[in-house]
Amino acid sequence: MGSPFRIIIYSGDDSTANKAAQSAFKRIEDLNALLSDYRDDSEINAVSAQSGTDKWIPVSKDLFDILFISDDISKKTSGAFDATLGPIVQEWRRATRKGYFPDEDLIKNALDKTGYQKVKFDKKTQSIQLKDKGMRLDIGGLGKGYAADEAVKVLKSYGIKSGMIDAGGKLALMDGPPGEKGWKILISSGRDSIETIEYSNVGMATSGPTYRYLEYDGKRYSHIVDPKTGIGLLYHVRTTVISPTSVEADALATAFSVSGIKEGKRYLKRFPNNKVWLVETKDNKIQTWNTIK
């Protein structure tokens, strides 16, 4: 999924630890084969290739489940999260790699092929339909979180209780290390300050333009794209979300980054047991919304 995965576990013996870790990595690799839009042979790319054909496309349980989760979060955030942004994400990847700013026509044409409302679900047949030709699914905003949650399920099946999955910065935390209440996690504000928080048995995700961004005409555009404008975020500094699951934290870190503080406060009411720490800057003024502390 374009990111390294790391597993830290505590077990009573090496044999169990090794078997559990190998099985968890195998589960992650299987999901990568299904869900990664970086792979030409992935299931998600094969499904996208059938968009606009009026076909009901039978899909694997994993792909159906993750798209269903995505659809629910899209509805609750008024589209601030959207798994159909593949066409516009592809444009921004190319632009970031080559250092140019996508022109209006490119953005408009890509946006015309997006919209979470254009994905239809049939639970009985475990099938989906992509209404418009040229649609491209991209679950990069929650795929790593989903994989981390699934890896935790594998570890628990081996009796592992204490562990952490780091899925490219998206965390699935189990019980803390022996003798500890939880896992101590360092969070940077994106400026100078660093905070340490301690949690267990939650999902955690942080998003920000620290490493992936487009610098153009004196402005820094985030790799996170606003589904309404098709343009990378300008004011986002950092968003951290703590949720009951890693997949929810992963998706909401993107959604709240897009929504910003004002709208985010409204959306948070729809997600019980979630905590947010969002930092954004406008006109050189930093604004912070923090429900974690």
C-alpha positions as CSV (number, residue, x, y, z in Angstrom):
1,M,0.0,0.0,0.0
2,G,3.0,2.3,-0.6
3,S,4.1,2.2,3.1
4,P,6.2,0.1,5.4
5,F,4.4,-2.0,8.0
6,R,6.0,-2.8,11.4
7,I,4.7,-5.2,14.1
8,I,5.8,-5.1,17.8
9,I,4.5,-7.9,20.0
10,Y,5.2,-9.4,23.4
11,S,4.8,-13.2,23.8
12,G,5.8,-15.9,26.3
13,D,7.9,-17.7,23.7
14,D,9.7,-17.1,20.4
15,S,7.9,-19.8,18.5
16,T,4.4,-18.3,19.1
17,A,5.7,-14.8,18.4
18,N,7.3,-15.8,15.1
19,K,4.2,-17.7,13.9
20,A,1.9,-14.9,14.9
21,A,4.0,-12.2,13.2
22,Q,4.4,-14.3,10.0
23,S,0.7,-14.9,9.9
24,A,-0.1,-11.2,10.5
25,F,2.3,-10.1,7.7
26,K,0.7,-12.7,5.4
27,R,-2.7,-11.3,6.1
28,I,-1.4,-7.8,5.3
29,E,0.2,-9.0,2.1
30,D,-3.0,-10.6,1.0
31,L,-4.9,-7.4,1.6
32,N,-2.2,-5.5,-0.3
33,A,-2.8,-7.7,-3.4
34,L,-6.5,-6.9,-3.2
35,L,-6.6,-3.2,-2.2
36,S,-3.5,-1.5,-3.4
37,D,-4.0,0.9,-6.3
38,Y,-0.2,0.8,-6.8
39,R,-0.5,-2.8,-8.2
40,D,-1.8,-3.3,-11.7
41,D,-3.1,-6.8,-10.8
42,S,-5.0,-5.7,-7.6
43,E,-8.7,-6.4,-7.3
44,I,-9.5,-2.8,-6.7
45,N,-7.9,-1.8,-10.0
46,A,-9.7,-4.6,-11.8
47,V,-13.0,-3.3,-10.4
48,S,-12.3,0.3,-11.3
49,A,-11.6,-0.9,-14.9
50,Q,-15.3,-2.0,-15.1
51,S,-16.7,1.4,-14.1
52,G,-19.6,2.8,-16.2
53,T,-20.6,-0.6,-17.6
54,D,-23.8,-0.9,-15.6
55,K,-22.4,-4.2,-14.3
56,W,-22.9,-5.4,-10.8
57,I,-19.4,-6.5,-9.9
58,P,-18.9,-9.4,-7.4
59,V,-16.1,-8.5,-5.1
60,S,-14.2,-10.1,-2.2
61,K,-15.6,-9.7,1.4
62,D,-12.6,-7.4,2.3
63,L,-13.2,-5.0,-0.6
64,F,-16.9,-4.9,0.0
65,D,-16.4,-4.3,3.7
66,I,-13.9,-1.5,3.3
67,L,-15.9,0.3,0.7
68,F,-19.0,0.0,2.9
69,I,-17.1,1.5,5.8
70,S,-15.9,4.2,3.5
71,D,-19.4,5.0,2.3
72,D,-20.7,5.3,5.8
73,I,-17.9,7.7,6.8
74,S,-18.5,9.7,3.6
75,K,-22.2,10.1,4.4
76,K,-21.5,11.2,8.0
77,T,-18.8,13.8,6.9
78,S,-20.8,15.2,3.9
79,G,-18.1,13.8,1.5
80,A,-15.1,15.2,3.3
81,F,-13.9,11.6,3.0
82,D,-14.3,9.9,-0.4
83,A,-12.9,6.7,-1.7
84,T,-13.7,7.6,-5.4
85,L,-11.0,10.3,-5.6
86,G,-8.7,8.0,-7.6
87,P,-8.7,10.2,-10.8
88,I,-7.8,13.4,-8.9
89,V,-5.3,11.6,-6.6
90,Q,-3.5,10.3,-9.8
91,E,-3.2,13.8,-11.1
92,W,-1.8,15.1,-7.9
93,R,0.7,12.2,-7.6
94,R,2.0,13.1,-11.1
95,A,2.1,16.8,-10.3
96,T,3.9,16.3,-7.0
97,R,6.4,14.0,-8.7
98,K,7.1,16.3,-11.6
99,G,6.6,19.6,-9.9
100,Y,3.8,21.2,-11.9
101,F,0.4,22.5,-10.9
102,P,-2.6,20.7,-12.5
103,D,-4.5,23.1,-14.7
104,E,-8.2,23.7,-14.3
105,D,-9.3,21.4,-17.2
106,L,-7.3,18.5,-15.7
107,I,-8.8,19.0,-12.3
108,K,-12.4,19.4,-13.6
109,N,-12.2,16.3,-15.8
110,A,-10.8,14.3,-12.9
111,L,-13.5,15.6,-10.5
112,D,-16.3,14.7,-12.9
113,K,-15.3,11.1,-12.4
114,T,-15.6,11.2,-8.6
115,G,-18.4,11.1,-6.1
116,Y,-19.1,8.5,-3.3
117,Q,-22.8,8.6,-4.3
118,K,-21.8,6.9,-7.6
119,V,-20.9,3.7,-5.8
120,K,-23.9,1.3,-5.3
121,F,-24.0,-1.7,-3.0
122,D,-25.8,-5.0,-3.1
123,K,-25.3,-6.8,0.2
124,K,-27.1,-10.0,-0.9
125,T,-24.7,-10.7,-3.8
126,Q,-21.7,-8.9,-2.2
127,S,-21.5,-6.8,-5.4
128,I,-20.9,-3.1,-6.2
129,Q,-21.6,-0.9,-9.2
130,L,-19.6,2.1,-10.3
131,K,-22.0,4.4,-12.1
132,D,-19.7,6.5,-14.3
133,K,-17.0,5.5,-16.8
134,G,-13.5,6.5,-15.8
135,M,-14.1,6.1,-12.0
136,R,-11.2,4.9,-10.0
137,L,-11.4,3.7,-6.5
138,D,-8.7,4.7,-4.0
139,I,-8.9,3.5,-0.5
140,G,-5.5,4.9,0.5
141,G,-7.3,7.0,3.1
142,L,-8.3,4.0,5.1
143,G,-6.7,0.8,3.7
144,K,-3.7,0.8,6.0
145,G,-5.9,1.2,9.0
146,Y,-8.1,-1.7,7.8
147,A,-5.0,-3.9,7.3
148,A,-3.7,-3.0,10.8
149,D,-7.1,-4.0,12.4
150,E,-7.0,-7.3,10.5
151,A,-3.5,-8.0,11.6
152,V,-4.5,-7.5,15.2
153,K,-7.3,-10.1,14.7
154,V,-4.6,-12.5,13.5
155,L,-2.3,-11.8,16.5
156,K,-5.2,-12.3,19.0
157,S,-5.9,-15.7,17.4
158,Y,-2.4,-16.7,18.6
159,G,-3.1,-15.5,22.1
160,I,-1.1,-12.3,21.7
161,K,-2.5,-9.6,23.9
162,S,0.3,-7.0,23.9
163,G,1.3,-5.5,20.6
164,M,1.3,-2.6,18.2
165,I,0.9,-2.5,14.4
166,D,2.5,0.5,12.7
167,A,1.0,0.7,9.2
168,G,2.9,3.6,7.7
169,G,2.0,5.8,10.7
170,K,-1.5,4.4,11.2
171,L,-1.4,2.6,14.5
172,A,-3.4,-0.3,15.9
173,L,-2.6,-0.5,19.6
174,M,-3.3,-3.6,21.7
175,D,-2.4,-3.9,25.4
176,G,0.7,-2.0,26.3
177,P,4.1,-3.5,26.9
178,P,4.4,-5.6,30.1
179,G,4.2,-3.4,33.2
180,E,2.9,-0.4,31.2
181,K,-0.6,1.0,31.1
182,G,-0.3,1.6,27.4
183,W,1.9,2.6,24.4
184,K,3.6,6.0,24.7
185,I,3.2,7.8,21.4
186,L,5.0,11.0,20.5
187,I,3.0,13.6,18.5
188,S,4.5,16.6,16.8
189,S,2.4,19.7,16.4
190,G,4.0,20.3,13.0
191,R,5.8,23.2,14.5
192,D,8.1,23.1,17.5
193,S,6.2,21.3,20.3
194,I,6.0,17.6,20.9
195,E,3.5,15.8,23.2
196,T,3.6,12.3,24.6
197,I,0.2,10.5,24.9
198,E,-0.4,7.0,26.3
199,Y,-3.1,4.7,25.0
200,S,-4.0,1.1,24.5
201,N,-6.6,-0.9,22.6
202,V,-7.4,1.9,20.2
203,G,-6.6,3.0,16.6
204,M,-4.6,6.1,16.0
205,A,-3.8,8.0,12.8
206,T,-1.9,11.2,12.1
207,S,-2.0,13.0,8.8
208,G,-0.1,16.1,7.6
209,P,1.9,17.5,4.7
210,T,5.2,17.1,6.4
211,Y,6.7,14.6,3.9
212,R,4.3,14.6,0.9
213,Y,3.4,17.9,-0.6
214,L,3.6,20.0,-3.8
215,E,5.5,23.3,-3.5
216,Y,4.3,25.7,-6.2
217,D,4.4,29.5,-6.6
218,G,5.4,30.0,-3.0
219,K,2.6,27.8,-1.6
220,R,2.7,24.3,-0.1
221,Y,-0.2,22.0,-1.1
222,S,-0.8,18.9,0.9
223,H,-1.1,15.5,-0.7
224,I,-4.6,15.4,0.9
225,V,-7.0,16.6,-1.7
226,D,-10.3,18.4,-1.0
227,P,-13.0,16.3,-2.7
228,K,-15.0,19.5,-3.5
229,T,-12.2,21.5,-5.2
230,G,-9.8,18.8,-6.4
231,I,-6.9,20.8,-5.0
232,G,-4.5,19.9,-2.2
233,L,-5.1,21.4,1.2
234,L,-3.3,24.7,1.9
235,Y,-3.9,25.4,5.6
236,H,-3.6,21.9,7.1
237,V,-0.7,21.4,9.6
238,R,-1.5,18.1,11.3
239,T,-4.5,16.0,12.4
240,T,-4.4,13.2,14.9
241,V,-7.4,11.0,15.6
242,I,-7.9,8.3,18.2
243,S,-10.8,5.9,17.5
244,P,-12.1,2.5,18.6
245,T,-10.5,1.0,15.4
246,S,-7.6,1.9,13.3
247,V,-9.7,2.0,10.1
248,E,-11.9,4.6,11.6
249,A,-9.0,6.7,12.8
250,D,-7.3,6.4,9.4
251,A,-10.4,7.7,7.5
252,L,-11.3,10.4,10.0
253,A,-7.8,11.8,10.1
254,T,-8.3,12.6,6.4
255,A,-11.9,13.7,6.8
256,F,-11.1,16.2,9.6
257,S,-8.1,17.5,7.8
258,V,-10.4,18.3,4.9
259,S,-13.3,19.7,6.9
260,G,-11.2,21.9,9.2
261,I,-12.0,22.8,12.8
262,K,-15.5,24.4,12.4
263,E,-17.1,21.6,10.3
264,G,-15.1,19.0,12.1
265,K,-16.7,19.8,15.4
266,R,-20.1,19.1,13.9
267,Y,-19.0,15.8,12.3
268,L,-17.3,14.5,15.5
269,K,-20.8,14.3,17.1
270,R,-21.5,11.5,14.7
271,F,-18.6,9.4,15.8
272,P,-18.8,8.4,19.5
273,N,-15.7,7.6,21.4
274,N,-13.4,9.5,18.9
275,K,-10.9,12.1,19.9
276,V,-9.3,14.7,17.6
277,W,-6.3,17.0,17.7
278,L,-6.2,19.3,14.7
279,V,-3.8,22.1,14.0
280,E,-4.3,24.5,11.0
281,T,-2.8,27.8,10.0
282,K,-4.3,30.7,8.1
283,D,-2.6,34.1,7.7
284,N,0.3,32.9,9.8
285,K,-2.1,32.3,12.7
286,I,-2.2,28.8,14.2
287,Q,-5.6,27.4,15.3
288,T,-5.9,24.3,17.4
289,W,-8.8,21.9,18.3
290,N,-7.8,19.3,20.8
291,T,-10.2,16.8,22.5
292,I,-7.4,14.3,23.3
293,K,-6.1,16.0,26.4
